């Protein structure tokens, strides 16, 4: 479908919203006229008129929302041509190759994403200033050839007129959503008011010694819900039609990217971006934000800069993710086609022999990547977070975060023990309970599945033992941490490893301290518990001064 036909389709869909609104207003007016013609007068006629007016207000408001809502610009830093000449040279080169106008601005963001936008005028008929949003994490994970494919794909939206027509489509979505939201809010208000009225009446009945009536709000706000349902129906039709066009635009942009940047680079970029997105989420959760609970940040420039080291260290895992990534779930309301289908279509194109182009990291296109990563933190992170202390190195960040986590550990076993003994949950109190033969009675207070709660004897012990093992191990490690005897090994390639004090290995012949801890915990949770191995591993209590 060409740009002209897509524009006509978008205009027809928007006109459909106005036509639906006019028909509904006509229906409301028809109800008022019919009531008056039938001789209805007085309070009943006035009530019908008021209801019609109240229902008409959100419809009229939606119709006269003339300006297209503008999305908020994501936080980031502007890359000027003076600061980033190599990046701008690539951007302009690809714009020329695609046959379109280069963007007027480049905004570097903290997302694994690239996107283009255009502030078109006159419902998208006149072009306007263009922006390219380019995620620095995307540059970190892609090769230059893959980045060329991504940019060529985005320029495909320019050449197809997609960015100009998006204003028209977004306007229709916003108007429909506004009307639906208004009617739903009104319906919820009616339900809340009716519930409050019935609850008040029920309380009076109870005060008089009568039985409370069941709260029933099914009829409240029914008219508003009916109006919302009508617009919701049209909204679904609008989304299905406009998003099916958007999916076709994505396929067309993929073909443009393959033509400009090469088939293999385009296919590999499409495969890589979902993997990078998942990996970046993991990095933020497990590394970059690790110290936030203790008000500690990574070294300057490392909040986003550490992502590259993670990618390098975990390359074998990434290769596994690329090879076995699950298929995308599809929906008629998806704005993009399934990624595996997009890759399949690109790989089905004839080979073009362009397999060895630009293998270097796309991050090298930046003049000073370290400085950019540092400045990006200032632009993206909240002022409150930027005020946190900076760690000197990642190991310091890990040590502080894990020590705080251990000191505040609150496992299900902690809660069950405090409830069982009525005292603070400590490791020494737990060992006393085990030595007294009360472990399995304590275990009954743990959160249990229905199957575990119904089990008896050995079956019950097998159900609860894994949960007990995890919690007891945490309590032991917290004890070591409280006495500053526990350390952690930072690693980019695997999860942080706990390091027990060296004296523990002296109490075990050939086993390492980790194996000794596992064996001691298993012994304490056996059918016939024995806490002696665990007590032998624990550091001696510090004598109290006399």
BAVEX-92520 format. One line per 4 residues: number of its first residue (from 1); their letters; for each residue z, x, y of C-alpha. Coordinates in steps of 0.2 Angstrom, whole numbers. Layout:
NUM) A) Z X Y ~ ...
END
This chain:
1) XXXX) 0 0 0 ~ -5 8 17 ~ 5 9 32 ~ -3 -6 40
5) XXXX) 0 -17 26 ~ 18 -11 24 ~ 21 -15 43 ~ 14 -32 40
9) XXXX) 25 -35 25 ~ 41 -29 35 ~ 36 -40 49 ~ 33 -55 38
13) XXXX) 50 -52 30 ~ 59 -51 47 ~ 50 -67 52 ~ 56 -76 36
17) XXXX) 74 -73 43 ~ 70 -81 59 ~ 61 -96 50 ~ 76 -98 39
21) XXXX) 87 -98 54 ~ 77 -111 63 ~ 76 -122 48 ~ 95 -122 46
25) XXXX) 97 -126 65 ~ 85 -140 63 ~ 95 -146 48 ~ 111 -146 57
29) XXXX) 104 -155 72 ~ 96 -167 60 ~ 114 -171 53 ~ 120 -174 71
33) XXXX) 105 -186 75 ~ 107 -195 59 ~ 125 -198 62 ~ 122 -204 79
37) XXXX) 108 -216 74 ~ 118 -224 60 ~ 130 -230 73 ~ 144 -217 69
41) XXXX) 155 -215 85 ~ 172 -209 90 ~ 182 -195 81 ~ 171 -194 66
45) XXXX) 155 -191 75 ~ 164 -179 87 ~ 170 -169 71 ~ 153 -168 64
49) XXXX) 146 -162 80 ~ 159 -148 81 ~ 156 -143 63 ~ 137 -141 67
53) XXXX) 141 -131 83 ~ 153 -119 74 ~ 140 -117 60 ~ 126 -114 72
57) XXXX) 134 -100 82 ~ 133 -86 69 ~ 115 -91 66 ~ 110 -90 84
61) XXXX) 119 -74 86 ~ 110 -66 71 ~ 93 -72 78 ~ 96 -64 95
65) XXXX) 103 -47 89 ~ 88 -39 98 ~ 92 -20 96 ~ 90 -11 80
69) XXXX) 107 -4 75 ~ 107 15 75 ~ 116 24 62 ~ 129 37 66
73) XXXX) 123 55 66 ~ 132 65 53 ~ 143 79 59 ~ 134 96 59
77) XXXX) 127 110 70 ~ 111 110 79 ~ 99 124 73 ~ 89 129 88
81) XXXX) 73 139 86 ~ 81 154 95 ~ 95 154 83 ~ 85 151 67
85) XXXX) 67 157 69 ~ 64 159 50 ~ 69 142 46 ~ 59 134 61
89) XXXX) 44 144 56 ~ 45 137 38 ~ 47 119 45 ~ 32 121 57
93) XXXX) 21 129 43 ~ 25 114 31 ~ 22 101 45 ~ 5 109 48
97) XXXX) 1 109 30 ~ 6 91 28 ~ -4 86 43 ~ 11 79 53
101) XXXX) 21 83 69 ~ 36 94 66 ~ 54 87 70 ~ 61 90 87
105) XXXX) 78 94 81 ~ 86 102 65 ~ 104 97 61 ~ 113 107 48
109) XXXX) 125 97 39 ~ 138 99 25 ~ 129 87 12 ~ 118 91 -3
113) XXXX) 104 82 5 ~ 89 83 16 ~ 83 68 27 ~ 71 64 41
117) XXXX) 73 51 54 ~ 63 45 69 ~ 68 35 84 ~ 53 24 85
121) XXXX) 50 11 98 ~ 42 -6 99 ~ 47 -11 81 ~ 41 5 74
125) XXXX) 24 4 82 ~ 26 18 94 ~ 32 36 88 ~ 48 44 94
129) XXXX) 59 59 93 ~ 61 66 75 ~ 76 74 67 ~ 78 84 51
133) XXXX) 95 84 43 ~ 97 98 31 ~ 112 101 21 ~ 119 119 20
137) XXXX) 125 117 2 ~ 107 112 -2 ~ 101 128 5 ~ 114 137 -5
141) XXXX) 108 130 -21 ~ 89 129 -20 ~ 76 143 -20 ~ 65 144 -5
145) XXXX) 51 137 -16 ~ 62 122 -20 ~ 66 120 -2 ~ 48 120 3
149) XXXX) 46 105 -10 ~ 60 96 -2 ~ 54 98 15 ~ 36 93 10
153) XXXX) 43 77 2 ~ 52 73 18 ~ 36 76 29 ~ 27 64 17
157) XXXX) 38 50 24 ~ 32 55 42 ~ 13 55 36 ~ 15 38 28
161) XXXX) 23 30 43 ~ 39 27 33 ~ 51 33 47 ~ 43 22 60
165) XXXX) 43 7 49 ~ 61 9 44 ~ 67 3 61 ~ 59 -14 57
169) XXXX) 67 -15 40 ~ 84 -9 45 ~ 84 -23 59 ~ 81 -36 46
173) XXXX) 94 -30 35 ~ 107 -29 49 ~ 103 -46 55 ~ 105 -54 38
177) XXXX) 121 -44 34 ~ 129 -49 51 ~ 126 -68 48 ~ 132 -67 30
181) XXXX) 148 -57 36 ~ 152 -70 49 ~ 151 -85 37 ~ 161 -76 24
185) XXXX) 175 -71 37 ~ 176 -89 42 ~ 177 -95 24 ~ 191 -82 21
189) XXXX) 200 -88 36 ~ 199 -106 31 ~ 206 -101 13 ~ 220 -91 20
193) XXXX) 225 -105 32 ~ 225 -118 18 ~ 235 -107 7 ~ 248 -104 20
197) XXXX) 249 -123 23 ~ 251 -127 5 ~ 264 -113 2 ~ 274 -120 17
201) XXXX) 273 -137 9 ~ 278 -131 -8 ~ 293 -122 -1 ~ 299 -138 7
205) XXXX) 297 -147 -10 ~ 307 -133 -18 ~ 321 -134 -5 ~ 322 -153 -9
209) XXXX) 324 -149 -27 ~ 307 -154 -32 ~ 294 -144 -42 ~ 282 -134 -33
213) XXXX) 264 -139 -33 ~ 250 -127 -39 ~ 241 -119 -24 ~ 223 -125 -24
217) XXXX) 211 -118 -11 ~ 194 -122 -19 ~ 188 -134 -6 ~ 193 -124 9
221) XXXX) 179 -115 18 ~ 166 -123 7 ~ 153 -126 21 ~ 154 -108 27
225) XXXX) 152 -102 9 ~ 137 -113 7 ~ 129 -106 23 ~ 133 -88 17
229) XXXX) 125 -92 0 ~ 109 -97 8 ~ 108 -81 18 ~ 113 -71 3
233) XXXX) 99 -78 -7 ~ 86 -73 6 ~ 95 -56 9 ~ 92 -52 -10
237) XXXX) 74 -57 -8 ~ 73 -46 7 ~ 81 -31 -1 ~ 70 -33 -17
241) XXXX) 54 -33 -7 ~ 59 -19 6 ~ 67 -8 -7 ~ 52 -9 -19
245) XXXX) 41 -3 -5 ~ 54 11 -2 ~ 53 16 -20 ~ 34 17 -19
249) XXXX) 36 28 -4 ~ 46 40 -13 ~ 33 42 -27 ~ 20 45 -13
253) XXXX) 31 58 -5 ~ 34 67 -22 ~ 15 68 -24 ~ 13 76 -6
257) XXXX) 27 88 -10 ~ 18 94 -26 ~ 2 96 -17 ~ 9 106 -3
261) XXXX) 23 116 -12 ~ 17 116 -30 ~ 20 105 -45 ~ 33 116 -54
265) XXXX) 43 119 -38 ~ 43 101 -34 ~ 49 96 -52 ~ 62 109 -52
269) XXXX) 69 104 -35 ~ 70 85 -41 ~ 80 91 -56 ~ 91 103 -47
273) XXXX) 97 91 -33 ~ 107 79 -43 ~ 115 94 -52 ~ 120 102 -36
277) XXXX) 127 86 -29 ~ 138 84 -44 ~ 143 102 -44 ~ 147 101 -25
281) XXXX) 158 86 -28 ~ 168 97 -41 ~ 169 112 -29 ~ 176 102 -15
285) XXXX) 189 93 -26 ~ 194 108 -37 ~ 192 123 -24 ~ 189 119 -6
289) XXXX) 202 106 -4 ~ 215 113 -16 ~ 227 119 -3 ~ 227 103 8
293) XXXX) 243 96 1 ~ 252 112 7 ~ 242 113 23 ~ 232 128 18
297) XXXX) 213 132 20 ~ 202 144 12 ~ 198 160 22 ~ 187 157 37
301) XXXX) 169 152 32 ~ 174 150 14 ~ 177 131 14 ~ 158 128 11
305) XXXX) 154 147 8 ~ 163 147 -9 ~ 150 135 -16 ~ 137 149 -19
309) XXXX) 149 159 -29 ~ 154 144 -40 ~ 135 141 -43 ~ 133 159 -48
313) XXXX) 148 160 -60 ~ 144 144 -68 ~ 126 146 -71 ~ 127 143 -90
317) XXXX) 136 126 -87 ~ 123 121 -74 ~ 109 125 -86 ~ 117 114 -99
321) XXXX) 118 100 -85 ~ 100 102 -81 ~ 95 100 -99 ~ 106 86 -104
325) XXXX) 108 76 -88 ~ 110 57 -92 ~ 96 45 -87 ~ 99 36 -70
329) XXXX) 105 17 -71 ~ 91 7 -63 ~ 93 -8 -51 ~ 81 -19 -41
333) XXXX) 91 -14 -26 ~ 89 5 -28 ~ 80 13 -13 ~ 75 28 -24
337) XXXX) 66 27 -41 ~ 75 35 -56 ~ 75 54 -55 ~ 69 57 -73
341) XXXX) 54 45 -69 ~ 50 55 -53 ~ 51 71 -63 ~ 40 65 -77
345) XXXX) 27 59 -64 ~ 27 76 -56 ~ 26 86 -72 ~ 12 75 -78
349) XXXX) 1 82 -64 ~ -12 96 -68 ~ -5 114 -68 ~ -8 123 -52
353) XXXX) -3 141 -57 ~ 10 142 -43 ~ 25 146 -54 ~ 31 163 -46
357) XXXX) 32 158 -27 ~ 47 161 -16 ~ 61 164 -29 ~ 74 170 -16
361) XXXX) 88 159 -11 ~ 84 147 3 ~ 101 151 12 ~ 92 168 16
365) XXXX) 82 159 29 ~ 97 157 40 ~ 99 172 52 ~ 117 174 49
369) XXXX) 123 163 34 ~ 141 168 35 ~ 142 164 53 ~ 133 147 50
373) XXXX) 146 143 36 ~ 160 147 48 ~ 153 136 62 ~ 150 122 50
377) XXXX) 168 121 46 ~ 172 119 65 ~ 159 105 66 ~ 163 95 50
381) XXXX) 182 97 47 ~ 194 86 56 ~ 205 94 70 ~ 221 91 60
385) XXXX) 214 100 45 ~ 207 114 56 ~ 225 117 62 ~ 231 122 45
389) XXXX) 235 140 41 ~ 221 150 33 ~ 224 160 17 ~ 219 178 16
393) XXXX) 210 175 -1 ~ 207 162 -14 ~ 221 169 -25 ~ 234 165 -12
397) XXXX) 227 148 -10 ~ 229 145 -28 ~ 246 152 -30 ~ 253 141 -15
401) XXXX) 244 125 -21 ~ 250 127 -40 ~ 268 131 -34 ~ 269 115 -24
405) XXXX) 261 105 -38 ~ 274 112 -50 ~ 288 109 -39 ~ 283 90 -37
409) XXXX) 278 87 -55 ~ 282 69 -59 ~ 275 66 -77 ~ 278 50 -87
413) XXXX) 291 60 -97 ~ 300 64 -80 ~ 301 45 -76 ~ 306 40 -93
417) XXXX) 320 53 -94 ~ 327 48 -77 ~ 327 30 -83 ~ 335 34 -100
421) XXXX) 349 46 -94 ~ 352 39 -76 ~ 351 57 -70 ~ 338 68 -62
425) XXXX) 325 73 -74 ~ 327 92 -78 ~ 321 102 -93 ~ 339 106 -98
429) XXXX) 343 87 -99 ~ 328 84 -109 ~ 333 98 -122 ~ 350 90 -123
433) XXXX) 342 74 -128 ~ 331 82 -141 ~ 346 91 -148 ~ 356 75 -149
437) XXXX) 342 67 -160 ~ 337 54 -146 ~ 319 60 -142 ~ 310 46 -151
441) XXXX) 322 33 -142 ~ 317 41 -126 ~ 299 41 -130 ~ 300 22 -132
445) XXXX) 302 21 -113 ~ 285 30 -110 ~ 270 20 -104 ~ 263 15 -121
449) XXXX) 247 6 -127 ~ 249 -11 -137 ~ 245 -2 -153 ~ 258 12 -149
453) XXXX) 271 0 -144 ~ 269 -10 -161 ~ 269 6 -172 ~ 285 12 -181
457) XXXX) 292 28 -189 ~ 279 42 -191 ~ 265 32 -184 ~ 274 29 -168
461) XXXX) 278 48 -167 ~ 260 52 -169 ~ 255 40 -155 ~ 267 47 -142
465) XXXX) 267 66 -147 ~ 251 71 -137 ~ 259 63 -121 ~ 275 71 -124
469) XXXX) 267 88 -127 ~ 258 88 -111 ~ 273 82 -101 ~ 285 95 -109
473) XXXX) 273 109 -107 ~ 272 104 -88 ~ 291 104 -87 ~ 292 121 -95
477) XXXX) 279 129 -83 ~ 288 120 -68 ~ 304 129 -74 ~ 296 146 -74
481) XXXX) 288 142 -57 ~ 304 137 -49 ~ 311 155 -54 ~ 295 163 -47
485) XXXX) 291 169 -64 ~ 274 160 -66 ~ 257 167 -60 ~ 239 160 -60
489) XXXX) 223 168 -63 ~ 209 163 -51 ~ 192 161 -58 ~ 175 154 -52
493) XXXX) 169 153 -70 ~ 183 143 -77 ~ 198 133 -73 ~ 213 143 -67
497) XXXX) 223 150 -81 ~ 242 151 -81 ~ 250 168 -84 ~ 268 167 -92
501) XXXX) 280 181 -88 ~ 277 197 -98 ~ 295 197 -106 ~ 289 181 -116
505) XXXX) 278 192 -126 ~ 292 203 -131 ~ 300 188 -140 ~ 285 186 -150
509) XXXX) 278 199 -162 ~ 259 198 -162 ~ 256 182 -152 ~ 253 181 -134
513) XXXX) 264 171 -122 ~ 253 156 -121 ~ 252 154 -140 ~ 271 156 -141
517) XXXX) 273 142 -128 ~ 262 131 -138 ~ 271 134 -154 ~ 288 132 -146
521) XXXX) 283 115 -138 ~ 276 109 -155 ~ 293 114 -163 ~ 303 104 -150
525) XXXX) 292 89 -154 ~ 291 90 -173 ~ 297 76 -184 ~ 313 86 -186
529) XXXX) 314 94 -168 ~ 320 112 -165 ~ 322 118 -148 ~ 328 135 -152
533) XXXX) 310 143 -150 ~ 308 135 -133 ~ 326 140 -127 ~ 321 158 -132
537) XXXX) 306 158 -121 ~ 316 152 -106 ~ 322 164 -93 ~ 341 166 -94
541) XXXX) 351 156 -81 ~ 356 165 -66 ~ 375 167 -66 ~ 384 158 -52
545) XX) 395 168 -40 ~ 413 166 -43
END
